[in-house]
Amino acid sequence: MRVACLTFWFYDYTIQMANELARHTEVLLLLPDYRSEEHLENIDPGVKVHIFNYSRHAERFGPSCYPMIRDIVTVIDDFAPDIVHFQVNNPMLCPLIAMLRRYPLVATFHDIEPHPGEDHIMDIGSLLYRLTLFASRVLTDRIFVHGNALKEVLVENYRVPGRKVHVIPIGEHEVTPFTKFEQEGLEPDGPRVLFFGRIHRYKGLDCLIQAEPLITREIPDARIVIAGTGEDFGRYEEMMAGRDAFEVYNYRIPYEEGAWLFQRASVVALPYIEASQSGVIPTAYGFKRPVVVTNVGSLPEVVDDGKTGYIVPPRDPAALAGAIVSLLGDPEACQRMGEQGYAKLKTDMAWSTIAKSLLAVYSELAQARGSGKPAAGEGFSGTGSAVDGEQ
């Protein structure tokens, strides 16, 4: 079997997927030249790689993109894959999906809807992103999502047939790029809570800031570490004014510095008010750190409550503070839960586990295509039969 793996983003995720698949089948990995150089050393020798010229198109979408799109299609055609698997993350996919429909198409949705605050209906980028989501739902043969809650949204809200959608864990996404910089013996120098990643309103950082007085009342020397960038940080600075418990790194965090921050953290907090899934959780597990997450999206599906961390209601600073305090006040529990999170990462969330699910779906599609029959009663997008998806 031959599998072509295409992405315009999610470099680490797609590279790890390709590396594991290459242990079982032939793989072509197509990556953009835009900010991918730091990941290239992580690609296994058994993976065939094609780097396409995306950097000059990164900020725009139009007819000038055609040579790049034609290059991608030509390389895939030369490889003659049985399956094309792409990550849903870029408007460039819209013409590519149409041009690649002669192959069985598999899509991984990391987000199935725009996040609140990131979607403005009159913004052309937002409209193109919505079109990409639509095309990826309708014109593909199978879809992978990172949780049952996300599958439910696709089936109930977008009328995607349930048999078309498969659930896989998010896996060891964004773990190795950080852990390769792990420093032996580096541990927290006190009770520290880490909020890490892009900063947007749906991440609920304001809730963590509101929880800080409740945390420091019980753990006076606790520090809240905020690391990342995104929307204007001014509103958060106002909320933190005059309070010494915060440590802020308001910029894009390099992997080496990120490793230092995770190692120095006691607990990793994800106070999101909306989410699909998060790569912060497996990264925390990779450093053997427990997590406190909110009960939104599929976050609870990768956290064993009371074992690898705690699950609390969203928009509830008191509940968030209570869970954090219980961990900060019990270093042995922190260590135990962190180790259990690491064990979960290496078993339930391991790429070897995920690859079994991927390969089973690939085989089903390839066999059905070889026999000329639709898989599981569905029409292939490239056979001239009905397109499954939204009706």
C-alpha positions as CSV (number, residue, x, y, z in Angstrom):
1,M,0.0,0.0,0.0
2,R,1.1,3.6,-0.7
3,V,0.0,6.5,1.4
4,A,0.5,10.2,0.5
5,C,0.5,12.4,3.6
6,L,-0.1,16.1,3.0
7,T,-0.1,19.1,5.3
8,F,0.3,22.9,5.2
9,W,0.8,23.0,9.0
10,F,0.8,20.5,11.9
11,Y,4.3,19.6,10.9
12,D,5.2,17.6,14.0
13,Y,1.9,15.7,14.0
14,T,2.1,14.8,10.3
15,I,5.8,13.8,10.5
16,Q,5.2,11.5,13.4
17,M,2.2,9.9,11.6
18,A,4.3,9.4,8.5
19,N,7.2,7.9,10.5
20,E,4.9,5.3,12.1
21,L,3.1,4.5,8.9
22,A,6.4,4.0,7.1
23,R,7.1,1.1,9.4
24,H,4.2,-0.7,7.7
25,T,3.8,0.7,4.2
26,E,5.3,3.1,1.6
27,V,4.8,6.8,2.5
28,L,5.2,10.1,0.7
29,L,5.2,13.1,3.0
30,L,4.5,16.5,1.4
31,L,5.5,19.5,3.5
32,P,5.6,23.2,2.8
33,D,8.9,25.1,2.8
34,Y,7.3,27.7,5.2
35,R,8.8,27.3,8.7
36,S,9.2,23.5,8.3
37,E,13.0,23.4,8.5
38,E,13.2,22.9,12.2
39,H,11.2,19.7,11.9
40,L,13.0,18.1,9.0
41,E,15.6,16.3,11.1
42,N,12.8,14.4,12.8
43,I,11.7,12.6,9.6
44,D,12.7,8.9,9.4
45,P,14.8,7.7,6.5
46,G,12.1,5.4,5.3
47,V,9.8,8.3,4.5
48,K,9.9,9.8,1.0
49,V,9.7,13.6,1.3
50,H,8.7,16.4,-1.1
51,I,9.0,20.0,0.0
52,F,6.7,22.3,-2.0
53,N,7.1,26.1,-2.4
54,Y,4.6,27.6,-0.1
55,S,6.4,30.5,1.5
56,R,5.6,33.0,-1.2
57,H,1.9,32.1,-0.9
58,A,1.6,32.0,2.9
59,E,-0.3,35.3,3.2
60,R,-2.5,35.1,0.1
61,F,-4.7,32.8,-1.9
62,G,-5.3,33.3,-5.6
63,P,-4.3,32.3,-9.2
64,S,-0.6,32.7,-8.4
65,C,-0.8,29.6,-6.2
66,Y,-1.6,27.4,-9.2
67,P,2.0,26.3,-10.0
68,M,2.4,25.2,-6.4
69,I,-0.9,23.3,-6.4
70,R,0.0,21.7,-9.8
71,D,3.4,20.6,-8.3
72,I,1.7,18.9,-5.4
73,V,-0.7,17.1,-7.7
74,T,2.1,16.0,-10.1
75,V,4.2,14.6,-7.3
76,I,1.3,12.7,-5.8
77,D,0.4,11.3,-9.3
78,D,4.0,10.2,-9.8
79,F,3.8,8.4,-6.4
80,A,0.5,6.7,-7.4
81,P,-0.9,6.3,-3.9
82,D,-3.7,4.1,-2.8
83,I,-4.7,6.7,-0.2
84,V,-4.2,10.5,0.2
85,H,-4.4,11.6,3.8
86,F,-4.4,15.3,4.5
87,Q,-4.6,17.5,7.6
88,V,-7.5,20.0,7.4
89,N,-5.8,23.3,8.0
90,N,-5.4,25.6,4.9
91,P,-7.6,27.0,2.1
92,M,-5.2,25.7,-0.5
93,L,-6.8,22.3,0.2
94,C,-10.0,23.4,-1.6
95,P,-8.6,23.1,-5.2
96,L,-6.4,20.2,-4.2
97,I,-9.3,18.2,-2.9
98,A,-11.1,18.7,-6.3
99,M,-8.0,17.8,-8.2
100,L,-7.2,14.6,-6.1
101,R,-10.7,13.1,-6.1
102,R,-9.6,10.2,-8.2
103,Y,-7.9,8.8,-5.1
104,P,-9.6,7.7,-1.8
105,L,-9.3,10.8,0.4
106,V,-8.9,10.7,4.2
107,A,-8.9,13.9,6.3
108,T,-7.9,14.5,9.9
109,F,-9.8,17.4,11.5
110,H,-8.0,19.0,14.4
111,D,-10.7,21.6,14.7
112,I,-14.1,21.0,13.2
113,E,-15.4,24.5,13.6
114,P,-13.7,27.9,14.0
115,H,-13.0,28.8,17.6
116,P,-15.1,31.6,19.1
117,G,-13.3,34.9,18.6
118,E,-11.3,33.6,15.7
119,D,-14.2,33.7,13.2
120,H,-15.5,37.0,11.6
121,I,-18.0,36.3,8.9
122,M,-17.0,39.2,6.7
123,D,-13.3,38.3,6.8
124,I,-12.2,36.6,3.6
125,G,-9.8,34.4,5.4
126,S,-12.6,33.1,7.6
127,L,-14.8,32.5,4.6
128,L,-12.1,30.5,2.9
129,Y,-11.5,28.5,6.1
130,R,-15.2,27.7,6.3
131,L,-15.1,26.6,2.7
132,T,-12.1,24.3,3.4
133,L,-14.0,22.7,6.3
134,F,-17.1,22.2,4.1
135,A,-15.1,20.6,1.2
136,S,-13.2,18.4,3.7
137,R,-16.4,17.2,5.2
138,V,-18.2,16.6,1.9
139,L,-15.6,15.5,-0.6
140,T,-13.6,13.0,1.5
141,D,-14.1,9.2,1.9
142,R,-13.2,9.1,5.6
143,I,-12.6,11.5,8.4
144,F,-10.6,11.2,11.6
145,V,-11.2,13.3,14.7
146,H,-9.6,13.5,18.1
147,G,-12.6,12.5,20.3
148,N,-16.1,11.1,20.4
149,A,-17.5,14.6,21.3
150,L,-16.1,15.9,18.0
151,K,-17.5,13.0,16.0
152,E,-20.9,13.7,17.6
153,V,-20.8,17.3,16.4
154,L,-20.0,16.3,12.8
155,V,-22.8,13.7,12.8
156,E,-25.5,15.8,14.5
157,N,-24.7,19.3,13.4
158,Y,-23.3,18.7,9.9
159,R,-25.1,15.5,9.0
160,V,-21.9,13.6,8.2
161,P,-22.6,9.8,8.2
162,G,-21.4,8.2,11.4
163,R,-19.7,5.3,9.6
164,K,-17.5,7.9,7.7
165,V,-16.1,9.4,10.9
166,H,-13.4,7.6,13.0
167,V,-12.0,8.6,16.4
168,I,-8.3,8.5,17.2
169,P,-6.4,10.1,20.0
170,I,-4.4,13.2,19.4
171,G,-1.3,11.2,20.1
172,E,2.2,12.4,21.0
173,H,1.7,15.6,19.1
174,E,4.2,18.4,19.9
175,V,6.0,16.2,22.4
176,T,9.4,15.3,20.9
177,P,10.2,18.8,19.7
178,F,10.1,19.9,23.3
179,T,11.4,16.8,25.2
180,K,14.5,16.6,23.1
181,F,15.6,19.7,25.0
182,E,14.8,18.2,28.4
183,Q,17.5,18.9,31.0
184,E,18.4,16.1,33.4
185,G,17.6,17.0,37.0
186,L,15.6,20.2,36.3
187,E,12.5,20.3,38.5
188,P,10.1,23.0,39.8
189,D,11.7,25.4,42.2
190,G,8.4,25.9,44.0
191,P,4.6,25.5,43.3
192,R,4.2,26.6,39.7
193,V,1.1,26.5,37.4
194,L,1.8,26.7,33.7
195,F,-0.6,28.1,31.1
196,F,1.1,27.4,27.7
197,G,0.2,28.2,24.0
198,R,-1.7,30.5,21.8
199,I,-3.6,33.1,23.8
200,H,-7.2,33.7,22.6
201,R,-10.4,34.3,24.5
202,Y,-11.6,30.7,24.1
203,K,-8.5,29.6,26.1
204,G,-10.1,31.0,29.3
205,L,-6.9,32.7,30.6
206,D,-9.1,35.3,32.3
207,C,-10.6,32.4,34.4
208,L,-7.1,31.4,35.5
209,I,-6.3,35.0,36.4
210,Q,-9.5,35.2,38.5
211,A,-8.6,31.9,40.2
212,E,-5.1,33.2,41.3
213,P,-6.2,34.9,44.6
214,L,-8.0,31.6,45.6
215,I,-4.8,29.7,44.8
216,T,-2.4,32.0,46.5
217,R,-4.6,32.2,49.6
218,E,-4.0,28.5,50.1
219,I,-0.5,28.3,48.6
220,P,1.1,31.7,49.2
221,D,4.2,31.0,47.2
222,A,2.4,29.7,44.1
223,R,3.4,31.2,40.8
224,I,1.1,31.4,37.7
225,V,3.3,31.2,34.6
226,I,1.7,32.4,31.3
227,A,3.7,31.6,28.2
228,G,2.5,32.3,24.7
229,T,1.1,34.9,22.4
230,G,-2.0,35.6,20.4
231,E,-4.6,38.4,20.8
232,D,-3.8,41.7,22.4
233,F,-2.5,41.0,25.9
234,G,-3.5,44.3,27.4
235,R,-6.8,43.1,28.9
236,Y,-5.0,40.4,30.8
237,E,-2.3,42.7,32.0
238,E,-5.0,44.9,33.5
239,M,-6.5,41.9,35.3
240,M,-3.1,41.1,36.7
241,A,-2.1,44.7,37.7
242,G,-0.3,44.9,41.0
243,R,-0.3,41.2,41.6
244,D,3.1,39.5,42.0
245,A,2.1,35.9,41.6
246,F,2.3,36.1,37.8
247,E,5.3,35.3,35.5
248,V,4.6,36.3,31.9
249,Y,6.4,35.3,28.6
250,N,4.2,37.0,26.0
251,Y,5.9,35.8,22.8
252,R,6.1,32.7,20.6
253,I,8.0,30.3,22.8
254,P,10.9,28.3,21.1
255,Y,10.9,24.6,21.8
256,E,14.0,24.8,24.0
257,E,12.5,27.4,26.2
258,G,9.2,25.6,26.2
259,A,11.0,22.5,27.6
260,W,12.4,24.6,30.4
261,L,9.0,25.9,31.3
262,F,7.3,22.5,31.3
263,Q,10.1,21.0,33.5
264,R,9.8,23.9,36.0
265,A,6.0,23.5,36.1
266,S,4.2,21.6,38.9
267,V,0.8,21.6,37.1
268,V,-0.3,22.5,33.6
269,A,-3.6,24.3,33.4
270,L,-6.0,24.4,30.4
271,P,-9.0,26.6,31.6
272,Y,-10.5,26.6,28.1
273,I,-14.1,27.7,27.6
274,E,-14.2,26.0,24.2
275,A,-12.0,23.5,22.5
276,S,-11.7,20.6,20.1
277,Q,-8.5,19.0,21.5
278,S,-5.1,20.3,22.6
279,G,-1.5,19.4,22.0
280,V,-0.6,20.9,25.4
281,I,-2.0,17.8,27.2
282,P,0.3,15.3,25.5
283,T,3.2,17.7,25.9
284,A,2.5,18.0,29.7
285,Y,2.3,14.2,29.8
286,G,5.6,13.9,28.0
287,F,7.2,15.9,30.8
288,K,5.3,13.8,33.4
289,R,3.2,16.8,34.6
290,P,-0.4,16.5,35.7
291,V,-3.0,18.6,34.0
292,V,-6.2,20.5,35.1
293,V,-8.6,20.8,32.2
294,T,-12.1,22.0,31.7
295,N,-15.0,19.8,30.5
296,V,-15.2,21.1,27.0
297,G,-14.8,19.5,23.6
298,S,-12.8,16.3,23.8
299,L,-10.3,17.4,26.4
300,P,-11.8,15.1,29.0
301,E,-11.3,12.1,26.7
302,V,-7.6,12.2,27.2
303,V,-7.6,13.0,30.9
304,D,-8.3,10.3,33.5
305,D,-9.9,12.4,36.3
306,G,-8.1,11.9,39.5
307,K,-5.4,9.8,37.9
308,T,-3.6,11.9,35.2
309,G,-5.1,15.2,36.4
310,Y,-8.4,16.8,37.1
311,I,-11.4,17.8,35.0
312,V,-13.4,20.9,36.2
313,P,-16.3,22.9,34.8
314,P,-15.5,25.8,32.4
315,R,-15.9,29.4,33.6
316,D,-15.6,28.3,37.2
317,P,-12.5,30.0,38.9
318,A,-13.3,28.4,42.2
319,A,-13.4,24.9,40.8
320,L,-10.3,25.5,38.8
321,A,-8.5,26.9,41.9
322,G,-9.6,24.0,44.0
323,A,-8.2,21.4,41.6
324,I,-4.9,23.3,41.3
325,V,-4.6,23.8,45.0
326,S,-5.1,20.1,45.7
327,L,-2.2,19.2,43.4
328,L,0.1,22.0,44.5
329,G,-0.5,21.0,48.1
330,D,0.4,17.4,47.5
331,P,3.7,17.0,45.6
332,E,3.5,13.2,45.8
333,A,0.2,13.3,44.0
334,C,1.6,15.6,41.4
335,Q,4.5,13.2,40.7
336,R,2.2,10.1,40.7
337,M,-0.3,11.7,38.3
338,G,2.4,13.0,36.1
339,E,3.9,9.5,35.8
340,Q,0.4,8.0,35.1
341,G,0.0,10.7,32.4
342,Y,3.3,9.7,30.8
343,A,2.2,6.0,30.9
344,K,-1.1,7.0,29.1
345,L,0.8,8.9,26.5
346,K,3.0,5.9,25.7
347,T,0.1,3.4,25.5
348,D,-3.4,4.7,24.7
349,M,-2.0,7.8,22.9
350,A,1.0,6.1,21.3
351,W,1.5,6.4,17.5
352,S,1.7,2.6,17.3
353,T,-1.8,2.5,18.6
354,I,-3.1,5.2,16.3
355,A,-1.4,3.6,13.2
356,K,-3.5,0.5,13.7
357,S,-6.7,2.5,13.3
358,L,-5.3,4.4,10.3
359,L,-4.2,1.3,8.5
360,A,-7.5,-0.5,9.0
361,V,-9.3,2.4,7.4
362,Y,-6.8,2.6,4.6
363,S,-7.1,-1.1,3.9
364,E,-10.9,-0.9,3.8
365,L,-10.8,1.9,1.3
366,A,-8.1,0.4,-0.9
367,Q,-9.8,-2.9,-1.1
368,A,-13.1,-1.4,-1.9
369,R,-11.5,0.7,-4.6
370,G,-9.7,-2.3,-6.0
371,S,-13.0,-4.2,-6.2
372,G,-14.8,-1.2,-7.8
373,K,-17.3,-1.1,-4.9
374,P,-18.0,1.6,-2.4
375,A,-16.7,1.0,1.1
376,A,-19.4,0.4,3.8
377,G,-22.1,1.3,1.4
378,E,-20.7,4.8,0.6
379,G,-19.7,6.2,-2.8
380,F,-16.1,7.1,-3.5
381,S,-15.6,10.7,-4.4
382,G,-13.8,9.9,-7.6
383,T,-16.0,7.1,-9.0
384,G,-18.8,9.3,-10.2
385,S,-21.2,7.9,-7.5
386,A,-22.9,10.0,-4.8
387,V,-20.6,12.0,-2.6
388,D,-21.2,11.2,1.1
389,G,-21.2,14.0,3.6
390,E,-23.7,16.8,4.0
391,Q,-27.0,16.3,2.2
